[in-house]
Amino acid sequence: MKNLKLVLLASLTMNIALLKANVKNEWVFPETGRYNYKVMEWSGERCLYMNRMVYDGSKADVAYLNDLEFQDGIIEFDIASPSDKSYIGFVFRLKDENNYECVYLRCHGSGTTGAMQYMPVNDTVFNWWDYKDEKYKGIATVPANKWFHVKAEIKGDELKVWVNGSENPNMHYKGLGHNVSSGKVGFLLGNSPDACFANLKINGQAILFPETTGFGIINLEEWKVDEPDSVLVEKVNYWGKEAVYIKKLRAKDKDKIGDALYLKDFEFQNGTIECDIAAAIYMGIAFRAQDGCHFECIYFRPFNSGTEKHDKTVQYVAKGTKFSWYYLRKNFPGKYEAGADIKRWQWFHVKLEVKDKNVRVYVNDNPEPVLVVNDMKYGNSKGSVGFWTWDGYYANLKITKD
């Protein structure tokens, strides 16, 4: 028996060491078009904030840690609902965003058996109505507008959950029903306005959040155009994605018009910028923007892709300087533009990796950059992030700061 205990202890120690070595804090935010997210400070804690943009009682949204496989152990974190009504919680043994085990909490049910709910989710349907029996619930004090602590212990088919350090589990359930022995760990936002999550630990290891911001749906109140009469901006649904449509209205003196749509009160220097784009003509990403006229820019010419001008599909420019496409092409042919396989008016995915004076441009699933620029003309500057276009659509913007 002593040897068995030593073996078990050695195995646990090795697993924890492997966990610490392998976890890179890579989070996945599925693109459902129903929620936005960002890492920010709320009531004294650095947290992941998720807020719902489209309400649907039959669906929930999750964010999960991609590089950790969890089977048994302890998950603990702090959680808060800035709103009085909430369906917020955590997921475990997640196979994908449509298949997982979860526990969620209802602040509006605090102190009753409706405060805490267990359920498995299978193939997209958030079927809470099948889990009304008392055995799936727990009594706990879960205040609104205030942080509280949750600790969960999972072992085999058994689940125990404590809230705010209670002596006995607030929920004790046997019979975990998802038929998945291991999977990912993450957080859940149900059909409620918003949620904050902080201080996540899995089997004793602290898990950090990258400094990231994502827009499933763009709230135009958070964005700015310096000259509103120069650009048409509308929220639309285009080919199944919740998108923002932008069209340039004034072509005269186009380089002097503040026609970029960019985030208010936002500063970006190094990191990654990702989004989906659909356009026929000039359309791109503005970054390190000082205003609507002065910014670094990667833009696309879908009409060139697959033609004799294919190698002029992707373009780097420094808007507001002499380094226009014409100047760069004339003086440095082939250095600041490249080819990419994209189609007019069809969605394609763009990822920019920005570091100091360098930017690497990736298109769709290509593992290699289509364009690399090592001497951006504004230098190692800082500024906002936004969109610059003549006519097109943007969706699923995600910004992660280094």
LUMVEXZA-841540 format. One record per residue: residue in three letters; x, y, z of N, C-alpha, C, O, CB in turn. Coordinates in steps of 0.02 Angstrom, whole numbers, plus 50000, padded with zeros to 5 digits. Atoms other than C-alpha are relative to their C-alpha. Glycine has a CB too. Example, Ala and Ser with C-alpha at 12.3 -4.5 7.8 and 13.67 -1.06 7.14 Angstrom:
BEGIN
ALA500454994150000506154977550390500455006050000500975005950033499505000150062/SER499584994149997506844994750357499615005550037499865011050045500205002349929/
//
This chain:
BEGIN
MET500414994050000500005000050000500435006350000500285011249967499535000050061/LYS499564994349997501435011750042500305001449931500355007249910500564998950051/ASN499714999150066502225008649872499485002949951499655007049908500264993349974/LEU500534997450043500535011849787499915007450010499835011249962499344996350013/LYS500074992949985500395028549875500575004049970500475009549944499975001250076/LEU499434996650029502145033149819499945000649924500115005849895500644996450019/VAL500094999950072501745028449640499485005349981499585009149933499784993149975/LEU500524995150014500135038849644500265007150010500105011549970499404998750045/LEU499734993449987501055053649720500495002049945500485007749923500355000150068/ALA499534998650054502435052349590499645001649936499835006149899500474994149990/SER500394998850061501145051449452499675006850001499685010449951499464994549992/LEU500324993549993500205066649518500525005649992500395010549957499655000750068/THR499474995050005501835076449536500225000849927500325006449904500594998150043/MET499794999750070502335071949358499475003449958499635007449914500134993049973/ASN500534996850039500625077049290499985007550010499885011249963499334997050019/ILE500004992849986500705093849377500595003349966500535008849939500035001350076/ALA499414997250034502475096549310499885000649925500075005649895500614995750013/LEU500164999850071501885092249134499515005649985499575009049934499734993349976/LEU500494994850009500405103949155500345006849998500205011049955499484999850056/LYS499664993649997501545118249204500445001149938500525006849916500425000650063/ALA499554999450057502715114549059499625001349935499865004849891500424993849993/ASN500345000050064501385112948925499495005549991499345007449934499674993549991/VAL500524995150008500065126048962500295006749977500745009450009499615000950066/LYS499774993750029500325141548854499485005550006499575011049980500194999049927/ASN500534995149992498725150448903499715002349933499595008249923500255006150039/GLU500304998550065498035149448726499244998950005499014993250015500314995549944/TRP500725000349992496175153448734499655000049933499875003149884499755005850042/VAL500425000350060494845149548605499355003650014499025002450065499874992749978/PHE500644996449996493365161248577499614998549936499705001949886500125007950009/PRO500365001950061492175152748454499625005849969499335009950005499534994350015/GLU500324994550036491475164348321499274998449988499094995249938500375001349933/THR500725001350006489605163548349499615006249980499035005749959499734997350065/GLY500354993850015489175181848319499505002150053499085006450041499644999349935/ARG500484998449947488235182448485500305003950058499935006550100499694993750026/TYR499694996949941489505189948606500655003549981500965001949930500124994850055/ASN499354996850003491005201348626500394998350063500104996050112499945007649991/TYR499605001649941492445199248747500625004450002500855006949950500204992550001/LYS499374996649992493965207948816500284998650069499914997050116499935007649988/VAL499675000549935495225206748957500075007050027500335011449993500704996449995/MET500034993349972495025221449073500014999650076500074994150104499375003849975/GLU500054999949926494925226749256499275001550019498965006149993500485005250031/TRP500674998949974493265225349348500024999050075500204993750099499484995349967/SER500045000249927493055229249533500654997250031500634992950074499414995850022/GLY499365001649970494905227549570500344993749975500884992150000499924999450071/GLU499715006350024495245211449473500105000349924499655002749888499574994050019/ARG499905000850071496015208549302499614993849978499694988450008500774999249982/CYS500485005350014494715197749217499864999449926500015003849886499355001250038/LEU500295001050066493975190549059499275002250005498894999650045500064992649976/TYR500684997450002492385200249021499664997749936499934998749882499995007850006/MET500395002150058491065192848906499325003550003499005003550056499924992249998/ASN500664996850000489505202448854499604997849939499864997549883500075007750002/ARG500445002750053488035196048753499745005649956499545010949980499424996150031/MET500254995250049487535205048595499354997549967498955001649945500525001349947/VAL500605003050028486195192948532499734995050050500094990450071500144996649931/TYR500305004349949484995184348653499654994049968499284994749919499515004150044/ASP500305006250024484465166248627500014995050057500544992650077500394997249937/GLY500055004349942483835155348769500204992849987500294989050035499315000150026/SER499825006950016484275139248677500744999149989500964993549975499624997849939/LYS499295000650014486125143148659500405003850053500185008950080500175002749930/ALA499534996649956487595147848770500665000749961500764997449911500114996150067/ASP499354999150030489335153848725500554998450049500484999750109500085007149973/VAL499455002149957490985147348793500655003149975500735004649916500054992450003/ALA499314998550015492795152748800500414994950038500294993750097500205007550020/TYR499655005449966494045139148839500754999949985500985002649935499704993349979/LEU499275000650004495885135348866500164994249952499954988549963500314998750070/ASN499925004850055496495126248711500534994850013500484989249987500165003649938/ASP499415004449996498125118248767500044996350066500594995050091500625004049990/LEU500015003949939497585109048924499444994849995498864996449982499895004550062/GLU500495005450000496715092148930499864998250073500314996150110500264993749960/PHE500195001049930495755090149093499554993850006499074993049969499635006350028/GLN500425005749986495055073949162499705000550069499095001350077500394993549993/ASP500214999449930494965074549352500415005350034500975006850013500064993250036/GLY499624995249961495485087449479499585005650027498975005050036500565002749959/ILE500334994249968495065104549550500055006049954500585007749928500325001550069/ILE500054993850038494505120049457499735005350047499215004350079499534999249936/GLU500274994649958494305136349551500135006849968500615007749930500314999850070/PHE499974993550032494025154349502499545004850037499135002850078499814999649925/ASP500464994949977493175170649546499545001949942499755001949884500375006350028/ILE500494998550052491605175749453499555005650025499425006250085499584993649983/ALA500454994549982490465190849449499515001449943499695000749884500405006450018/SER500494997850049488885196349361499875007450011499585009450062499344996050007/PRO500154992849993488825215249332499265001549994499055007150009500395003949947/SER500724999150008486965212849296499624996050053499904991250081499774998049929/ASP500395003249947485575207449414499764993049981499614988950025499415004250018/LYS500225006550023485075192549307500574996649964500904999749923499385000549954/SER499425003150030486355179549257499914992549991499574989250030500615001350042/TYR499905007150011486665162449184500744999349979500904999449920499504997049944/ILE499284999850013488555161449199500344994550040500124992750094500295007050019/GLY499685005449963489765147849249500624997449966500995001249933499534994450009/PHE499405003050027491115135649195499844993649963499324990549975500514998750055/VAL500075006250038491335121149075500614995750012501164998350026499895001549924/PHE499445004649992492425105749089499884993949956499324992549934500094997950075/ARG500025005750046492835090248987499675001949934499274998249905499624994150033/LEU500294997350061492395100748837500324996649939500944996449933500105007749996/LYS499775002950063492535091748669500055005449947500555005849911499524994349977/ASP500014994150043492065107148568499485004750027499185003350079499864998049924/GLU500464995049973490965122448588499284997850003498865001450030500045006249960/ASN500685002649998489405111748566499924993850043499374991150049499784998449930/ASN500025006249960489845097048680500455000850061501065001250055500224993949958/TYR499624998949938490365099148862499554998750061498944998350055500295007150002/GLU500354999949936489885097449045500035007250025500515010850011500324995050053/CYS499984993249973489425113649134499625000650065499174996750080499725004849949/VAL500374997749941488875121549295499915007549992500405011149979500384998250069/TYR500104992850004488065138549289499615002550060499254998650093499655002049934/LEU500284997049940487455150549422499515005549981499615009249932500555002750046/ARG500524994950012485915161649431500005004850060499775003050114499294996749990/CYS500004995149945486175177349536499285001650022499165002850081500365006449979/HIS500704998549984484295180449527499674994250037499104994850059499615001749937/GLY500255005649961484065163349610500394998950064500344993650095500004993749959/SER499575000749941485285166549753499624997950062499095000550077500365006650013/GLY500305002549938484875157049912499474994649990499194992250038499695005650036/THR500505005250015483715144649824500344994349962500924994749945499405003049959/THR499735005550040483935128149734500115002049927500414998249889499544993950004/GLY499894997650068483895138349575500655003849991500785006449937499435004249979/ALA499384996050003485565146549616500544996649958500955000049927500265001250069/MET499475003650032486635132849540499714994249959499274990649983500524997450051/GLN500285005050046486315121149393500564996149966501034999049939499555003349948/TYR499565004250041487265106349320499614997549939499014996149943500274993950041/MET500295003350058486935100149144500554998549949501045002149945499455004549968/PRO499575001250058487825092048997499705003349939499095003749932500114992449988/VAL500234997050063487715100648829500234995649943500824993949937500275007449992/ASN499865004450056487615089948673499765003149935499165004449927499694993250011/ASP500184997950067487655096148494499575006349998499035006349970499634994449965/THR500244993150005487245114648516499395001750044499305007650060499845001549930/VAL500624998349965485595113248614500145000950075500384996350108499464994649989/PHE499924998649929485665121448786499344998250035498935002550052500185007750013/ASN500665002749980484255110348850499924999750076499874994350105499914993049971/TRP500084999549928484085116349030499344997050024499294994750081500055007250022/TRP500665002349981482265111049030499984992450015499514990050046499505001649946/ASP499975007249985482795092649038500354998750066500414992950087500374996449944/TYR499625000949938483735095649201499705004250056500055007850091500745001949989/LYS500364996349948482425102949317499994996450067499834999550118499305001449978/ASP500025003949938482555089149445500495003050051501015005750033500174992649987/GLU499604997049946483275094549614500714997250002501175000750025499664999050067/LYS499335003049996484755082549597500515003649956501115002849966499964992749981/TYR499554996450044485475093649461500145007150025500495010949991499705000349930/LYS499964993149976485395109449568500365000450066500524995450098499305002950007/GLY499684998949936486215117149719499805006750029499665011549992500754999649992/ILE500164993749965485845130549849500655003650016501125000750043499594998650065/ALA499404996049985487115144549864499815007449999499315009449969500564998649950/THR500074992850004487265163149893500455002549945501065002149949500185003450069/VAL499624997750059487785170449726499795007349986499315008449948499864995449937/PRO500214993050006487705189549735500135002949931500585000749895500365004250052/ALA499884996250061487555201049586500465005950016500495008250073499335002549969/ASN499574994049994488785215349556500554999350053500755004250084499595006050016/LYS499505001249949490075207249669500374993549984500074988749961499684999750071/TRP499615006150011491485194649655499804994650051499694996150110500755001450004/PHE500055005749953491215177349731500424994349972500574994149912499264997750010/HIS499525005350018492305161749729499654993449989499184991650026500544999350055/VAL500275006650016491905144849652500574995049998501094996349968499615000149933/LYS499515005550002492855128649681499624993749982499114992050012500374999250068/ALA500325006250022492415112549590500514994350003501094995249986499725000849928/GLU499595006149998493105095049617499664994849956499084993049968500104997450074/ILE500275004950046492845082549477500414993650005501034993850001500005002749926/LYS499665006549996493265064149496499554994749971499024993149999500194998350074/GLY500425005050033492595051049378499335002949981499295007849944499904993950045/ASP500674997550015490715053449369499725004350056499125005650059499534994249986/GLU500224996249941490655063849530500225007249996500795008749976500274996750064/LEU499884992850001490545082749545499815003050067499275001850093499615003449944/LYS500144996149939490675093649701500175007249985500685008749954500404997250062/VAL499894992850011490525112649699499895003750065499385002850099499545002749944/TRP500054995649942490855124949840499985007349977500325009149929500594998850049/VAL500044992850015490415143549836500225003950061499975002850116499295002049978/ASN499754995649946491355156449940500244996250061500124998350118499465004950020/GLY499685003649945492265143450044499534996650048499714995650106500435004650038/SER500475003449956490725134950115500304993550026500704990349991499334998649963/GLU499715005949968491125120550234499814993649962500234989249952499774999450073/ASN500245005850037490075107850139499865002049927499725007849914499374997150033/PRO500154998350070489825106849950499305002849992498825000250021500104993849956/ASN500664997350017488405117549886499654995749947499044996049940500065007249975/MET500275004850048488175104549750500424993750003501034994050004499995003049927/HIS499665006550001488595086049753499594995549954499034993549971500084996950072/TYR500375003850050488115076149600500424994149975501014994949961499795004449941/LYS499675005950029488555058549542499614997949938499004997549938500044994150052/GLY500335002050062488215053149365500125004849943499695005849900499274999350011/LEU499844995450054489105065649253499844996649933500054990949921500745002250003/GLY500335003450055488235062249089500235001549931499855000349884499325001550004/HIS499814998050068489255068148942500364994549962500494995249902500435006050003/ASN499655005650032490135051648906500685002049971500914998949923499574997049947/VAL499334997850020491785060848884500445000050063500275003450111499995007049965/SER499595000749940493175056449005500475005850011500695006950068500394993649996/SER499554994349992494255071748971499855005249946499495003849898500744997849996/GLY500124994650047494245088348879500275006650026500685006750072499265000649984/LYS499754993349983494535107048893499615002950059499095000350079499945004649939/VAL500314996249945494105119149034499895007249977500315010049942500454999850065/GLY500134993150020493305136149011499425003050037499225000650090499885000349927/PHE500544996349969491925148349052499405000449954499454999449893500235007150018/LEU500635000050036490115150049000499615006450012499545008650069499574993950019/LEU500474994549997488995164848962499344997749968499314996549908500285006449964/GLY500655002150025487175159848947499605005949974499895010949952499614996450054/ASN500444994950028485685170348896499915005750050499355007150073499324997049981/SER500004994449953486145184949009500505005249976500925003749934500174997650072/PRO499634994450030486975201848982500764999249999501075000349947499845006250036/ASP499275000049998488765199149040500264996150060499884994150104500265007150002/ALA499685003749946490005190449155500735001850003501045003449952499904992449991/CYS499294998949989491735192849229500304993750033499994990850077500125006350045/PHE499675005949973492965178649266500725001850016501065005149977499974994249949/ALA499324998249978494605180149362500314994550042499964990050067499985006650040/ASN499615004249954495965170749456499864992649991499744988950039499845001950072/LEU500115007050015495735154049369500604995850020501174997650006499854999049925/LYS499495005049984496715139349439499734993149982499154991549995500195000350076/ILE500185006950017496695121549373500524995550031501114995850015499964998949922/ASN499555004449962497435108449488500595003950030501165001750029500274994449956/GLY499514995949964498355122349580500405004749957500765008949984500464995650035/GLN499614995650044499105130849427499585006049979499035005349954500254996249939/ALA500344993950022498635148949394500015000549924500534999549893500335006250032/ILE500074999350072498005151649217499885007449984499435010550012499424995649972/LEU500044992950016498255168849141499575001249938499484996749897500705002949990/PHE500364997950060497205178149013500455004349957500775008949984499355003850019/PRO499644995350043498055185948862499625006549997499015006750008500094997049928/GLU500344993550005497685204348838499665000549932499945003049884500515005950010/THR500345000950064496395201448704499325003450000499015004350052499924992749984/THR500664996950010494835209948635499704997049937500024996749885500065007849995/GLY500335003050058493575201748519499315002849990498945004250038499974992650008/PHE500654997150017492045208348429499614995149956499714994849896500105006749963/GLY500475004150039490735195548378499525004549963499335003149906499634995250045/ILE500414994850031489655210648343500305006850020500435007950079499244999550021/ILE499694993549986490365228248330499475004950026498955006049995500345002949937/ASN500414994649972489575241448442500285006649974500815008849996499994999850078/LEU499734994150034489765257048337500125005950047500485010650030499545002149945/GLU499884994649952489705268148492500725000050026500965005050052499524999350059/GLU499315000549978491465261948532500505001949945501115001549955500144992950024/TRP499574998750058492125267148361499925007349977499465010849996499824995249943/LYS499994993050021492535283548275500215000649927500644997049904500485004050045/VAL499784997750066492635291148101500115007550006499655011150028499484998349943/ASP499854992949991493485308248098499535004449959499335009849981500725001549981/GLU500444996150044492405314347952499414995549981499434992349929500385002649936/PRO500555004750010490745304947964499665000549931499404995549906499485001150052/ASP500334999450065490075312047800500414997049943500194996949886499865007349986/SER499575002850052491525303847708499924992449994500164989449946500725001650014/VAL500045007349998491055285847752499304997950022499025000850069500534997150048/LEU500625003349978489465275447762500194993950042500584989850020499564997949938/VAL499865005749955489505263247909499344997150023498925000750051500445002250061/GLU500625003349980488125250547941500154993150029500644989850009499524999349939/LYS499965006849974487905234648043499524995649959498934997349951499834999650076/VAL500395004250044487285220447932500174992750013500644991150050500125001849925/ASN499825007050003487245201647912500184998549928499784999449882499424995350026/TYR499785001450068488265196247762500274992949997500764991250031500545005049978/TRP499805007050010488435178047708500104996450067500614993150078500654999749960/GLY500005003849937488035171447882500415003050056500455000050110500244993449987/LYS499604996949947489155183247981499715006850018499515010749975500735000749978/GLU500184993349977488665198148088500595004649984501145003550009499835000150077/ALA499454996250028489695211548004499875007550003499325009750018500134998049928/VAL500074992950010490015230047984500175001449926500684999149900500475004150048/TYR499914998150070489845237047807500255007249997499985011650030499334999249959/ILE499694993350005490935251947760500075001749926500314997649886500695000350036/LYS499934997750068490875261947600500245007349999499965011650033499334999449962/LYS499744993250007491905277247553499515004149957499295001849904500715000049967/LEU500484995850035490765291547498500335005749962500035008549916499515002950049/ARG499654994550032492065304447446500684997649975501094995550015500085006050048/ALA499365002250028493495300247329500495005849991501105004749989499884996549933/LYS499564994250011494165317847303500435001250061500195000850117499585006449984/ASP499534998849946495715321747407499984994250050499984995250110499855006750037/LYS500135005849958495545304047472500544998950053500394996350107499954993849957/ASP499475001149951497245303947560499985005150057500345004450107500665000349965/LYS500044994949949496765319347661499364999350042499255003150090500025006949969/ILE500635000949965495085312947720500094994950057500384989650047499444997749951/GLY499975004649944494945304847892499474994749994498964994950028499935003750066/ASP500535004750017493995289947824500104993050030499734988550013499944999449927/ALA499935006449966494645275647933499514999850058499405004750093500724999050026/LEU500425001349941493435268348060500444996750051500704991250039499374995549982/TYR499535002749951494435265448219499725000450070499265004250085500675003749996/LEU500245000549931494205261248402500185006350039500745008950034500304993850033/LYS499874994549955494035275348526500404997650060500324991950082499335003250023/ASP499655001349936495215275948676500324993150001500244989350050499515000850059/PHE499695006650005496195260748619500715000949976500845004649928499604995249953/GLU499304999450020498085258848608500294993149987500264988650029500405003750054/PHE499695006350021498985244948516500705001549975500815006349937499574996549946/GLN499324999450026500835242848485500224993449968500324993049907500505002050056/ASN499805006650025501325224448469499484994850016499134995350066500684998050029/GLY500475005549988500285208648454499714997549935500034998049883499445002450046/THR500335002650060499065200748332499325003349990498985005150038499934992450005/ILE500664997450020497545207448240499724995149949500054993449900500055007349970/GLU500335004750046496325195448156499305002449984498975005450026499994992950030/CYS500694998650018494715197848061499834996549935500264994149899499875007649994/ASP500245002550064493655191647917499825005949956499555010949980499384995250010/ILE500114994650047493515202447762499654997349938499794991849915500685003449981/ALA500315001450065492395202247608499945006549961499655011349986499304996550008/ALA500004993850039492615215147470500144998549927500334992949909500525005050027/ALA499845000650071492815218047284500615004249983501015002449940499415002249957/ILE499444995650016494055232347286500435001150062500564996250098499755006849972/TYR499494998749949495215240747413499694999450070499195002650086500305007049991/MET500275001049932494955235047592500564997350045500914992750026499404995149999/GLY499455002249957496125233047739499935001850073499405004150096500625002749975/ILE499974999049927496625234747921500475005950014501045006149991500244993650036/ALA499604994449976497245250947998500244998450070499854995950111499595006849998/PHE499745001349932498365249448151500525005250018500825008549976500304992850004/ARG499584994649972499395260648263499765006849973500165011149957500744998949983/ALA500304994050029498195274148204500035005950049499845005350107499284998749980/GLN500014993949961498465291848268499335003649992499095006950038500575004749978/ASP500664997350016496835297348186499774996449937500054991349917500015007949990/GLY500265003250059495825293248031500405000949937500234998149885499325002349988/CYS499574998850058497195299347913500694997150007501024995849957500055007449987/HIS499315001949988498815293347993500034993350035499854992750094500375005450041/PHE499975006849972499095274748019500394995449954500474996749895499284997350012/GLU499735005550040499995259147962499404996349970498864996150000500454995250043/CYS500575003250033498925249247840500224994149958500704994649919499625005049958/ILE499965005550047498835232247759499324999649966498814998749999500194993250036/TYR500645000550034497505231847625500054995149941500594993049920499775006949975/PHE500055005350050496915219947489499645002549938499205006749940499634994050030/ARG500324998850065496445220747305499744993349974500084990149935500505003449949/PRO500255006650022495345205347278499954999349925500004993849898499334998750030/PHE500075000350072495125209947095500654998049965500634996149906499765006749973/ASN499365002050030496985206247065500154992650009500534989749971500565004150030/SER499855007049984496985188847140499834995549942499284995849915499624997850063/GLY500115004750054497185175347008500085002849931499954999449881499334997150006/THR499904996850065497565187646868500745001149988501164999050027499615006849996/GLU499304998550014499175193646788500295004850052500905005650056500075003049929/LYS499784995549946499255206146932499934996650069499885000150120499605006549999/HIS500095003849937499105192447065500485002450054500295002850113500104992649987/ASP499504998149950500715198147150499905007150027500315009650065500694999549970/LYS500184993449974499875214947184499334999850036498955004650036499975005249943/THR500635000949964498435208147288500035002850071499535005550096499824992650003/VAL499924997849931499125212547461500495005950001501015005749968500274994250047/GLN499594993950002499845229847496500125002850070499665003150111499655005349957/TYR499844996149940500745238547640500075007349979500385008849928500644997550035/VAL499884992850008500655257647651500025003250069499795000350119499455003349955/ALA500034995949940500915270947784499575006149984499825011049956500725002250024/LYS500484994750017499375282047768500205006550035500395006650094499294998050020/GLY499824993549973499715300547793500735001849991500955006950016499835000350073/THR499294998750015501525299447733500104999649925499634998449887500474995050038/LYS499845000650071502395299547565500004992749977500034991449917500675003249985/PHE499935007150017502435280547573499334997049978499054992650011500294996150059/SER500615002650031500915277547465500164993849960500754992049952499665005349955/TRP499885005950042500685262047358500415001849938500854998149917499344996749980/TYR499654997950061501295271747207500745001350013501164999149975499675006449971/TYR499304998549983502875278047292500384993550014500944992649991500045004750061/LEU499665006249981503295260947364500104995549939500634992449932499614996450054/ARG499935004250059502975251747201500535002849952500924999049923499324999249964/LYS499534996950046503985264147098500724999450025501184998149986499835007449991/ASN499324999849973505485264647216500244993350027500844992150031500035005150054/PHE499815006549971505435247147291499544994549970499164991550007499955000250078/PRO500475004750031504535235747166500034993150031500564990150039500154999549925/GLY500075006749973503895219647241500154999250073500054993850101500444995649963/LYS499805000649930504475223547418499415000650048499404997350099500525005250017/TYR500544998449954502865230047495499324997449976498804999650002499975007450011/GLU500635003150022501555219947400500134992849981500704990849968499705004049941/ALA499935007250011501215201647367499344997149976498835000549974500244996450064/GLY500605003550022499975188947302499654996450056499954995050108500174995149945/ALA500405003949953498585179947395499404997249963499135000549919499785004350062/ASP500575003250032497195168047345499365002050037499184999050087500074992349999/ILE500634997749972495585177447385499515001449943499725002249885500105006550044/LYS500504998950052493955180147292499575006150017499455007650076499564993849992/ARG500414994149990492885195547268499354998250034499024993350017499865003549933/TRP500625000549962491435197347390499914993450038499364991850060499425000949953/GLN500035006049959491865180947477500455001050061500975004250058500224993849960/TRP499624999149938492475179947657500694996949994500774991449967499614996950058/PHE499345002949988494325177447688500265002650067500075007950090500505001949941/HIS499754998449933495265177747853500705003049995501125000749957500014993750045/VAL499364996549999496715189447889500285000150071499915001250120499925007249974/LYS499654999449935497975188848030500645003949990501055002349948500154992950030/LEU499394996049999499305202048062500384998750064500094999150118499845007549992/GLU499565000549942500755198748178500465006249999500875007049954500434993350000/VAL499654993649998501475215648229500514999950056500354998550114499505005850009/LYS499464999849950503145217348319500495005549981500845005149931500374993150005/ASP499544994450011504115233648331499895003149930499365005949918500734997750009/LYS500074997250066504425239048150499774994949948499764996349888500655003149978/ASN500135005650046503875222448076499264998150001498924998650052500424994150019/VAL500675002950004502215215348015500034994149953500334994449900499485005349976/ARG500075006150040501855197947949499264999049986498854999350031500314993850037/VAL500705000450021500255195247850499844992849979500174989949936499865004949941/TYR500235006850016499345178447845499305000449972498895004549994500034995450064/VAL500675000150032497835174547737499734992950003500064988149983500035002649927/ASN500355006449994496595160447771500424995150040500704997050092499844997149931/ASP499655005149961497435144347829500724999149980501044994350000499644993449994/ASN499305000550022499115147547748500475000750060500465005850094500165005349947/PRO499554999549942500445143547880500585004849991500915006750039500274993250017/GLU499464995450014501685154947794499725006949984499195007449953500434997549941/PRO500254993250016501495173947782500035001349926500504999249892500405005350038/VAL500004998150070501025180647612500425006349989500665007549934499295001049974/LEU499604993850004501915197047650500345001250066500045000550119499555006049980/VAL499624998149940503275202047773500315006849988500665007949938500564994750017/VAL499714993350003503745220247803500425001050063500165000250118499455005649992/ASN499554999349943505245223747914500205007250016500615008450059500634996049988/ASP499824992949988505315242647906499395004449993499375008949951500555002349950/MET500604995850003503605250047936500195007350011500625008850052499474997750052/LYS499764993150007503715268647904499845004550060500155009850067499715002949939/TYR500114996249939502965274948067500454997550057500404999950113499274999550022/GLY499545002649949504305265048160499634995950052499114992950038500375005750034/ASN500295003949945503925256948326499495004350037499605006150095500554997350049/SER500494995349973502385267648357499434996550036499414990450040499735004449944/LYS500595002549966500765265648452499385003649973499445009149947500055000950078/GLY500624996850021498955269248410499424995249999499484989650024500095003149931/SER500615003950000497225262748383499994994849944500464994449904499385004649995/VAL500105005050052496575248648272499335001249968498855003150001500044992750030/GLY500634998850034495245250048140499994997149930500394992849913499855007349998/PHE500115002450067494675247347962500075005849950499875011549964499314996749993/TRP499974995150054495065256447800499774996549936500034991249918500725003049992/THR500275003450058494085252447643499675004949952499535010649970499514994750021/TRP500424996550047493215258547487499304997250000498815000949993500294999749930/ASP500665003050004491795246147492500064992750022500344988649986499695000549928/GLY499955006949980491655230147594499764998750071499495003150104500704997749994/TYR500265002549937491275220147751500564997450045501064994650021499484994549988/TYR499545002749950492195215847911499604996150052499034997950068500425005750033/ALA500325003949947491775202748044500544996850044501114996050024499524994649971/ASN499605004049953492505193848195500705002950012501214999450008500074992949973/LEU499374996949983493855206248240500264997550067499884997350116499935007750001/LYS499685002249938495065199848372500685003350005501085002949958500064992350003/ILE499364996549989496525209848445500314997150063500004997050116499905007850006/THR499645002649942497815202048561500665003950006501075003849960500134992349994/LYS499394996149989499175213048635500544995650031500404991350073499865006150046/ASP499435003349968500915206548677500135003050068500595000950103500625000549956/
//
